[in-house]
Amino acid sequence: MKKYIAFLLLSFNLSQLAAGNPVSETLERIQKGLSHRFRIEIQPSNTQEDYFELQGEGERITVHANNYVSAAFGVNWYLKYYCHCNISFCEDQLPKKLPASLPQVKERHSTRLSDNLYMNYCTFSYTATFWDWKRWEREIDLMALNGVTMPMAMVGTEAVWRNTLRRFGYSEEEIKSFLCGPAYFGWLLMGNLEQLGGPLPDEWFSKQITLQKKILSRMREYGMKPVFQGFFGMVPNSLKEKFPKAHIIEQGRWNGLHRPPVLDPSDPLFKQMAKVWYTEYEKLFGKADYFGGDLFHEGGKHEGINIAEAARQVQKSMTDYNPNAVWVIQSWGGNPKDELLTGLEKKRTLIVDLAAEFWDNWRKRKGFGGFPWLWSNITNYGGNVGLHGRLDAIASGPIEGQLDPYASSSMKGTGSTPEGIELNPVVFDMANEMRWRSTRFDVDKWIRQYAERRYGTKDENLKEAWSIFYHTAYGTYKGHRRPSESVFCAPPSLKGKKITASAWSQCRIFYNPEKFAEGVGLFLKSADKLRQTPTYQYDAVDFTRQYLADLGREAYYKLVEAYQKKDIEQFDYWAERFLQLLSDQDELLSTHERFFVARWIDMARAKSKRKDIQDLYEHNARMLIGTWTEERTPVRDYAHKEWGGMLKDYYLPRWSDYIAYLKDTLEGKELEAPDSFAAERTWVNAHNKYALPADADPVGTAKRLYDKYHTN
């Protein structure tokens, strides 16, 4: 028997190698020739642990691992800690060629945590809506290098909805009146809205199906476990017209929008629809073992529903389709309710504690009563631009989970579930190491190492700057759940320290802005030698942007104070300074593609060759980051962006008009406060072009603007 098992393991190893090596292919895409410096050997573990071993020196390093994701993570570990490299979604830092003789290494890492989840429903809207295959390929490479084992895979789910509804008597027009526009699928899938931003053009379905098949093929090459959308009862509002006898429960409104209702999972129609849903899913995209979907997400009504029985039926529909199916449930806003959990089979459930870096629901609920769970961080909301990441919480939470007497036995891994990505790469870097760490470590030492590999140089100014950033913007403060919003992006008002850009956050900062400014100054001392380094260019813009935003907040407070004291001279001074800071920030952000609104708009238009469809996609793109909805609702400005071009054309005019109004009232005129919503909608519906200046100089502009204000 032992010989037979050994033969099977050997056969597995040889077949995996013969099928091609996705790690080597990833490395070649990162840098031509890089794959030749690593020998990848896949050897299944004799235990339940994932592991990787690094061994060798000289021309090539050997990486032993139990699967390709572990191997890719091991390669990245070596590149980070031995070659001082940094690969991220906010630029890369790699030497043109690794040294001929690679540093010696002999170390082994293992983890009992099997899972590392990545992405959030919102990520598919706030960041990935208009990605093409090239950008998705890059993201899957980053997933592998950072040890992601369980990526959400929601692209093309609208095609599953289309095929399912066809089989229940829906016409193409009726289907399109239910499905939302491209930018809003995240909230459709969470049961928050329908129809907004649509109707979808026919070509969208075929292109997204093709794209999703490529995405899944690559994920499966790595052995990743994609999370599909489960059928949990959310249905079109129009379903009650077609099936008047079915028990369909209205869900009320979500931020002013009419929510789709829920079909009672105990109703016979539910079982029929679920069976069709999973059948159509498999026809399009193959089988999966993990399915997401949440009953009563962010509100909703459950009158007339036996919650435990409903949960049992939702899970049963999954396991009837696939006996190995696992329902992936978000821990968010009081969900999942204990009553819901009583209806579920533990081994077929996985709870993701979405914002464990802040709320620690896993601790409060004692490991969710023994249900398998993941420690995850959100960190970003709405894709808002702002330095944020509770690094101490991220560095300690997963370790505390592994040590907790109630929660450790059912902890299955970690996750990163930001609403928007391509921001704060330091957080992504640290968070994805945590599945592999079981003991506490020195975060300040780690951050200094990060500074070295982020820019590829042993520069004490950079290390000290990053230590300051860690103790300021990336600190862990009570009550500081979201990035501190820029007052530049806030709807104008005299709310002072209570002003917000979106409905659920704050513009205040929790750190000492003068200390942060000191860190920016230290960082920019390396400008001359690193001005051509992509990672330095990105961070120079980002840190200086935050510095200007902090100054803008101070200027706004002074402006409000002067207005309340009716001090016209001081009001004029601070109004001029505030508007100049806003204009200067626009100038800075218009030097770098990743901080410029054209990148987002151009991606949207690139999804089609037809002008009318391009216009629809651009409208989706603009509306999401602007008014969010067609009408005025609480989610207005939720996805606000400190982006070049948008600051000048969307935010600056409304602040200029409001400040002019305040000045008029100080001079005794009786006027109504200006309402900028009509102008915002005009921008949302516009199709003006944006282009980076030909002479854009990110580092030079950052240094000039820092010096301008730091000396005044």
Secondary structure, 3 states (H helix, E strand, C coil): CHHHHHHHHHHHHHHHHHCCCHHHHHHHHHCCCHHHHEEEEECCCCCCCEEEEEEEEECEEEEEECCHHHHHHHHHHHHHHCCCCECCCCCCECCCCCCCCEEEEEEEEEECCCEEEECCCCHHHHCCCCCCHHHHHHHHHHHHHCCCCEEECCCCHHHHHHHHHHCCCCCHHHHHHHCCCHHHHHHHHCCCCCCCCCCCCHHHHHHHHHHHHHHHHHHHHCCCCCEEECCCCECCCCHHHHCCCCCEECCCEECCEECCCEECCCCHHHHHHHHHHHHHHHHHHCCCCEEECCCCCCCCCCCCCCHHHHHHHHHHHHHHHCCCCEEEEEEECCECCHHHHCCCCHHHEEEEECCCCCCCHHHHCCHHHHCCEEEEECCCCCCCCCCCCCHHHHHHHHHHHHHCCCCHHHEEEEEECCCCCCCCHHHHHHHCCHHHCCCCCCHHHHHHHHHHHHHCCCCHHHHHHHHHHHHCCCCCCCCCCCCCCCHHHCCCCCCHHHCCCCCCCCCCCCCCHHHHHHHHHHHHCCHHHHCCCHHHHHHHHHHHHHHHHHHHHHHHHHHHHHHHCCCHHHHHHHHHHHHHHHHHHHHHHCCCHHHEHHHHHHHHHCCCCCHHHHHHHHHHHHHHHCCCCCCCCCCCCCCCCCCECHHHHHHHHHHHHHHHHHHHHHCCCCCCCCCCHHHHHHHHCCCCCCCCCCCCCHHHHHHHHHHHHHCC
